[in-house]
Amino acid sequence: MEMEKVYSKMNSVGVTSLVIGIVTIVLGIGIGVVMVVNGGRLLAGKKNITF
């Protein structure tokens, strides 16, 4: 009976870890894309600055 509880707990922890990993990857890619786009806009806009 005890091994079934351990097996069930390992299963739920494994699934949770996979979900957190996938969410982290998706958020990382999304934030990276936003940073690249904003960096490109900044570089493109610097030619409009006059001193």
C-alpha positions as CSV (number, residue, x, y, z in Angstrom):
1,M,0.0,0.0,0.0
2,E,2.8,2.4,0.9
3,M,4.6,1.9,-2.5
4,E,1.4,2.8,-4.3
5,K,1.4,6.2,-2.5
6,V,5.0,6.7,-3.4
7,Y,4.4,5.8,-7.0
8,S,1.4,8.2,-7.1
9,K,3.4,11.0,-5.6
10,M,6.3,10.5,-8.0
11,N,3.9,10.6,-10.9
12,S,2.3,13.9,-9.8
13,V,5.7,15.5,-9.1
14,G,7.0,14.4,-12.5
15,V,4.0,15.8,-14.3
16,T,4.2,19.1,-12.3
17,S,7.9,19.4,-13.2
18,L,7.2,18.9,-16.9
19,V,4.5,21.5,-16.9
20,I,6.7,24.0,-15.1
21,G,9.5,23.3,-17.5
22,I,7.3,23.8,-20.5
23,V,5.8,27.1,-19.1
24,T,9.3,28.3,-18.4
25,I,10.5,27.6,-21.9
26,V,7.5,29.3,-23.4
27,L,7.9,32.4,-21.2
28,G,11.6,32.6,-21.9
29,I,11.1,32.4,-25.7
30,G,8.4,35.1,-25.5
31,I,10.5,37.4,-23.4
32,G,13.4,36.9,-25.7
33,V,11.4,37.8,-28.8
34,V,10.1,41.0,-27.1
35,M,13.6,42.0,-26.1
36,V,14.9,41.5,-29.7
37,V,12.1,43.5,-31.2
38,N,12.5,46.3,-28.7
39,G,16.3,46.3,-29.3
40,G,15.8,46.5,-33.0
41,R,13.3,49.4,-32.6
42,L,15.8,51.3,-30.4
43,L,18.6,50.8,-32.9
44,A,16.4,51.8,-35.8
45,G,15.2,54.9,-33.9
46,K,18.7,56.2,-33.0
47,K,19.2,57.7,-36.4
48,N,16.4,60.2,-35.7
49,I,18.3,61.7,-32.8
50,T,20.3,64.9,-33.5
51,F,22.7,66.5,-31.1
